[in-house]
Amino acid sequence: MTFTRYTERTAFERPLTSGVAYAVRVLRSEREEFEKQQGWTIKRMDTFEHNPVHKDEPSPIEEEYAPVIFAQDTVSHVISLDMLSGKEDRENVLRARASGKGVLTAPFRLLKTNRLGVILTFAVYKRELPSNATPNERIEATDGYLGGIFDIESLVEKLLQQLASKQTIFVNVYDITNLSQPISMYGSNVSDDGLWHVSTLNFGDPFRKHEMRCRFKQKAPWPLLAISTSIGILVIASLVGHIFQATVNRIAKVEEDYHGMMELKKKAEAADVAKSQFLATVSHEIRTPMNGVLGMLDMLMDTELDVTQQDYVRTAQASGKALVSLINEVLDQAKVESGKLELEAVSFNLRAILDDVLSLFSGKSQDKGVELAVYISDRVPETLIGDPGRFRQIITNLMGNSIKFTEKGHIFVTVYLVEEVVDSIEVETELSSSKNTLSGYPVADRCHSWKGFKTFNQDGSTSPFKSSSADLINLIVSVEDTGQGIPLEAQSRIFTPFMQVGPSISRTHGGTGIGLSISKYLVGRMKGEIGFVSIPNIGSTFTFTAVFGNGSSTSNEHNSQQMNNQPNSVSSEFQGMKALVVDPRPIRAKVSRYHIQRLGIQVEVVSDLLQCLSQIASGSKIINMILVEQEVWEKDTSVSTLFVNNLRKLGCGFQSKLFLLANSISSSRANTSTDGVSIPSVIMKPLRSSMLAASLQRAMGVGNKGNIRNGELPSMSLRHLLLGRKILIVDDNNVNLKVAAAGLKRYGAAVVCVERGKKATELLTPPHQFDACFMDIQMPEMDGFEATKIIREMEHNFNNRIRRGEVSIEAYENVSNFHVPILAMTADVIQATYEECLRSGMDGYVSKPFEAEQLYREVSRFFPPIPDRSP
């Protein structure tokens, strides 16, 4: 764009040129990366000239290419054409770069206009060359080629319309480089009666020679007129040469300006690298001590603390995690600006991710008494292929904003296939109703949040290429809240980085204003769109689409990412059970049904306790459990008391199977009794499979009765997960060693700690008894990269000895191939560090600050699963 604007605005300095273009030199080894960077394929010029129908034919494999990357608007059709594939241009280009001077082509038909023209070509060099530089030195220093295009007919007609005479004059211009076969560049074919006046033209290329011939159309003029006309012709010929010379100088000026632009570009790139390095360094220096702070706080939570002390520790943990989150957002914004933010392609469980996010915000929602819920359509596959971390980041940003600004009502996340929103009458009816909501509070109509999406046609239907298929899944995700809404004057800047609704928002709720801008960028990278609708004092709804691979059809083609220890979507201990949900709100009942059915339980819904009692009394079905909404239970205490008494009369032990679904633990009636009747077991919302399964297991005496907290396994079970595994930890920071060792010991591993990379190479010299190694990257004397390369080289040599029979594998527990999994532990989170880890031979990557569960997840990928010994 800069080149186009510059050449357009300075066109008056080159009045005789039809346009200016720049072609860059590309070697064969650079072609693939170049085409990927440009977004197009290098095309053949000769094909474009002779067969425009097949003008997109790629240039054949050559040693080098000269594709046009910049062009003035008037000749923009030449972009992506390889100048070296055109027969008129190849010799011109090669001669220009070897000589260092402007070179003119022979006349040829210009592309598109088909008018006769020539191209004046200059080589552009990467550095200043001495005047006596050899051709090879010039070729080596060549960066590209700058060309000025001349339309000969227009050029001559502008200068030689008519002489200052009443006589009409014929003007012919010839290329006489080859005297035996002169090429006519301009003029008509008329008989030669010997009355022509011949003048030499100089176009700036000493290799090519040109002349101009002029004669009167009528009889020969009077001698005085003939003399004056001859003088005029000489003047005009000199003028043509002068203008061409001026044009050459102007093109040289463009070349000089281009060099200046390239210098500025290099400085900008250097500044960008410096900024990225600065951010990486700052991130490393903050993350390293934060790893010790958060790790020690986590270890402190495992000790005997009273309630007040636990509250202090949790507050400190939350503050530390908030700081790490801020660092991550700033780094992500820097990656977005530099275009270096990459997405993964691994298989993941969407439902498990949303369960995790619900766990993250469950405490805040319960404290506020705000209903928090997730619903995922049954048509959404169990496994998707994409970047789970970035998807989680988008959801967390949107839900985090909703939690901040919502004091009553609800926050509701829904996930559908895009075509469901259009095709399903049920979905359309639910979404279009402002009264039928999760909490009963009015909401902003979410249909307006996707109003401008290109995914939908103007008539509301989905575009065929946007619909889900067997391989691609197009999701539409909405986050609806009943918060304070966004003021109308602030809605236009909601996705602008570092911009917030107002100064008071930052003081009251905190935050950087980066989250939404990063979310918009991530959605775009997932081939989706994001929009919102917001009504002040009613609430906001943010909606985005995203395209993922279908993990159900290609699960073996991608790496699988282990999620939290969530129960299976169909849990065997609940299979075949039946439940009654008592809830008068259809959408809320639908959410409850969704989560309960994930455990394999059949669910029916009734609107009040009397209907529930009637259905149980009929005896037509055996009901294993009853789940009553807190709103229904507390609406009329006399009805609740009557309901419990009638259940007692019916017998069958219904008391242990009665549950209350509650939003907040602050309810005055949540832990009391109703007229002497025991309160049902309370299941706290938001509902998610792990917590729901744990509550039902404890109350009904089935399956694992351990105290599952936030989806974690019971502590006794944790100690067996890495039992018998010997793991080496290498880190020069003593605090990090303590944190990592304590985390792995929690899972039963035997841990050895060392502070130097050299010591690690000694311990991991084959044969050894270690099952895995966590290696810090930045260490004195020998860093983690070098240590890993040495270890891999030692393993390679030892394995070769085994294959040659020099070493007996029986002496080493029949291990025929030594390869200890080495996982990097570092505070550097830039992509280049991760790539360097893989190049040095490492098997994985753990970023600081880390948690014990994160260490376990990464290292457990390399161990076979422990067989289930439960009866």
Secondary structure, 3 states (H helix, E strand, C coil): CHHHHHHHHCHHHCCCEEEEEEEECEEHHHHHHHHHHHCCCCEEHHHHHHCHHHCCCECCCCCEECEEEEECHHHHHHCCEEHHHCHHHHHHHHHHHHHCCCEECCCEECCCCCCEEEEEEEEEECCCCCCCCCHHHHHHHEEEEEEEEEEHHHHHHHHCCCCCCCCCEEEEEEECCCCCCCEEEECCCCCCCCCCEEEEECCCCCCCCEEEEEEECCCCCCHHHHHHHHHHHHHHHHHHHHHHHHHHHHHHHHHHHHHHHHHHHHHHHHHHHHHHHHHHHHHHHHHHHHHHHHHHHHHHHCCCCCHHHHHHHHHHHHHHHHHHHHHHHHHHHHHHHHCCCCCCCEEEEHHHHHHHHHHHHHHHHHHHCCEEEEEECCCCCCEEEECHHHHHHHHHHHHHHHHHHCCCCEEEEEEEEHHHHHHCHHHHHHHHCCCCCCCCCCCCCHHHHHCCCCCECCCCCECHHHCCCCCEEEEEEEEEECCCCCCHHHHHHCCCCCCCCCHHHHHHHCCCCCHHHHHHHHHHHCCCCEEEEEECCCEEEEEEEEEEEECCCCCCCCCECCCCCCCCCCCHHHCCCEEEEECCCHHHHHHHHHHHHCCCCEEEEECCHHHHHHHHHHCCCCCCEEEEEHHHHHHCHHHHHHHHHHHHHHCCCHHHHEEEEECCCCCCCCCCCECCECCCEEEECCCCHHHHHHHHHHHHCCCCCCCCCCCCCCHHHHCCCCCCCEEEEECCCHHHHHHHHHHHHHCCCEEEEECCHHHHHHHCCCCCCCCEEEEECCCCCCCHHHHHHHHHHHHHHHHHHHHCCCCCHHHHCCCCCCCCCEEEEECCCCHHHHHHHHHHCCCEEEECCCCHHHHHHHHHCCCCCCCCCCC
